[in-house]
């Protein structure tokens, strides 16, 4: 677990990591589809969120089904994500 760390202009690999009280500034945050990271009381300033490997393929699949006419399914997934985050 990373505690109270400050990251500035770095590429940070997120898979399986735990961050508590960390601050990210101008970072590239990369999630590749492994174990989900956890963030507790972290701050994000002007960061770029990147999805690679399995995570990128999942986003590609969502784009595919959206363009194939299954917009309601993608919208339902987004709704599930935003409700769970509250």
Secondary structure, DSSP 4 states (H G I P E B T S, - for coil): -EES-EEES-EEE-TT-EEES-EEES-EEEE-SSSPPEEES-EEES-EEEE-HHHHHHHHHHHHHHHTT-HHHHHHHHHHHHHHT-
